[in-house]
Amino acid sequence: MSYHSDLLKRIERTDWPEFQRNGFLYELHELANEMHSQKSVAGYLASFLIYQQLCEEIVRLLIGCSDLFLQCQVFPQEFKPKKLDSKTFGQLIVELENGVCDKQTYDLIKKCKELNALRIRMVHRITLKTSVRDIERQAKSAKRIYDQIYKLFDKVRDQYNVTFGKYDADEMRKLLKDL
């Protein structure tokens, strides 16, 4: 199929960016919360790493939303979505920042940068910690940041879904015929 017909079918089917393994990600979310509530060093470390990975998936999805929005905005011209396969969390944050952003997206990016910086300090320098209490404090901070990211994500994604719902595949087809 062609670029145009693929995009038009996505709009018609409301085939908008979605988590690839939504059920599993929800299980991970629940596991991270459970591990965090154990109030052990192992639980804090495990939850921290899971929260960071979930945020990485959130950023990937929002990049997909940004790309789809741009595809619709420049239609009938083509806009190729970004390749994200081997990107690190920090690189994904930059990709999101270079996409379509509003205030809430910028707030989410700021929180993701905070989480990433915290992860780097925590994981790459774990042997330099002065106490297990430091690990606990940083893990609690990570959960707080993750919860803020998740709330912002819900708002940003809802706005994209409202916007995508306004695109009319039949109107877009007319643009193609006029070329």
C-alpha positions in Angstrom: 0.0 0.0 0.0 1.0 3.6 -0.5 1.9 6.1 2.1 -1.4 8.0 1.6 -3.7 5.1 1.7 -2.0 3.7 4.8 -2.4 7.1 6.6 -6.0 7.4 5.5 -6.9 4.0 6.8 -5.3 4.8 10.1 -7.5 7.9 10.4 -10.6 6.0 9.4 -10.0 3.1 11.8 -8.9 5.4 14.6 -5.6 3.4 14.6 -3.7 5.9 16.7 -0.5 5.3 18.5 -1.0 2.8 21.3 1.3 0.8 23.6 2.3 -2.3 21.9 1.9 -4.5 24.9 -0.6 -2.5 27.0 -1.6 -5.4 29.3 2.0 -6.3 30.1 2.9 -2.6 30.8 0.0 -2.4 33.2 1.3 -5.5 35.0 4.7 -3.9 35.2 3.1 -0.7 36.6 1.4 -2.8 39.3 4.6 -4.8 40.0 6.6 -1.6 40.4 4.0 -0.2 42.9 4.1 -3.5 44.8 7.9 -3.6 44.9 8.0 0.1 46.0 5.5 -0.6 48.8 7.7 -3.4 50.2 10.0 -0.7 51.6 13.1 -2.7 50.9 16.3 -1.7 49.1 15.6 -4.5 46.5 12.0 -3.3 46.1 13.0 0.3 45.7 15.7 -0.5 43.1 13.4 -2.7 41.1 10.5 -0.2 41.2 12.8 2.6 40.1 14.1 0.7 37.1 10.5 -0.3 36.1 9.2 3.2 36.4 12.0 4.5 34.2 11.3 1.8 31.5 7.6 2.7 31.7 8.4 6.4 31.1 10.5 5.4 28.2 7.5 3.7 26.7 5.4 6.8 27.4 7.9 8.9 25.5 7.9 6.5 22.6 4.1 6.6 22.3 4.1 10.4 22.5 6.7 10.6 19.7 4.4 8.4 17.7 1.5 10.8 18.4 3.6 13.8 17.4 4.6 12.0 14.2 1.0 11.1 13.3 -0.1 14.7 14.0 2.6 16.0 11.7 1.7 13.5 9.0 -1.9 14.7 9.1 -0.9 18.4 9.2 1.3 18.3 6.1 -1.0 15.9 4.2 -0.9 15.3 1.2 2.9 15.8 1.5 4.7 12.9 3.2 6.3 12.9 6.6 8.2 9.8 7.6 7.9 8.8 11.3 11.1 8.6 13.3 13.1 5.4 13.8 13.4 4.8 17.5 14.6 1.3 17.9 18.0 1.8 19.4 17.5 5.1 21.1 18.3 5.6 24.8 15.9 7.2 27.2 17.8 10.5 27.0 17.8 10.4 23.2 14.1 9.7 23.2 13.5 12.7 25.4 15.3 14.8 22.9 13.3 13.4 20.0 10.1 14.2 21.9 11.3 17.7 22.6 12.0 18.2 18.9 8.5 17.2 18.0 5.1 18.8 18.5 5.0 20.3 22.0 2.6 22.2 24.2 3.0 23.3 27.8 2.0 20.0 29.2 4.4 18.1 26.8 7.2 20.5 27.9 6.3 19.8 31.6 6.4 16.0 30.9 9.8 16.4 29.1 11.1 18.3 32.2 10.0 15.5 34.5 11.5 12.8 32.2 14.8 14.7 32.3 14.6 14.8 36.1 13.9 11.1 36.2 16.7 10.3 33.8 19.2 12.4 35.7 18.1 10.7 38.9 18.5 7.3 37.3 22.0 8.1 36.1 23.0 9.3 39.6 21.4 6.3 41.2 22.3 3.4 39.0 25.7 4.4 37.7 27.0 5.6 41.1 25.2 3.1 43.4 28.5 2.0 45.0 29.3 5.6 45.9 26.1 6.0 48.0 26.8 6.9 51.6 23.8 4.9 52.9 20.9 2.6 52.1 18.7 5.6 53.2 20.1 7.5 50.1 18.8 4.8 47.9 15.4 4.8 49.6 15.2 8.6 49.3 16.0 8.6 45.6 13.6 5.7 44.9 10.8 7.6 46.6 11.7 10.7 44.5 11.6 8.5 41.3 8.1 7.3 42.2 6.9 10.8 42.8 8.3 11.9 39.4 6.8 8.9 37.7 3.4 9.6 39.1 3.6 13.2 37.8 4.8 12.0 34.4 1.9 9.6 34.2 -0.7 12.3 35.0 0.8 14.6 32.3 0.9 11.7 29.8 -2.9 11.1 30.3 -3.6 14.8 29.6 -1.3 15.0 26.5 -2.5 11.8 25.0 -6.2 12.7 25.5 -5.5 16.0 23.7 -3.9 14.1 20.8 -6.9 11.7 20.6 -9.3 14.7 20.5 -7.2 16.2 17.7 -6.9 13.0 15.7 -10.7 12.6 15.9 -11.1 15.9 14.1 -9.4 14.6 10.9 -11.7 13.5 8.2 -10.3 10.8 5.8 -12.8 11.8 3.1 -11.7 15.5 3.2 -8.1 14.3 3.1 -8.9 12.2 0.0 -10.2 15.3 -1.7 -6.9 16.9 -1.2 -5.2 14.0 -3.0 -7.6 14.3 -6.0 -6.9 18.0 -6.3 -3.2 17.3 -6.9 
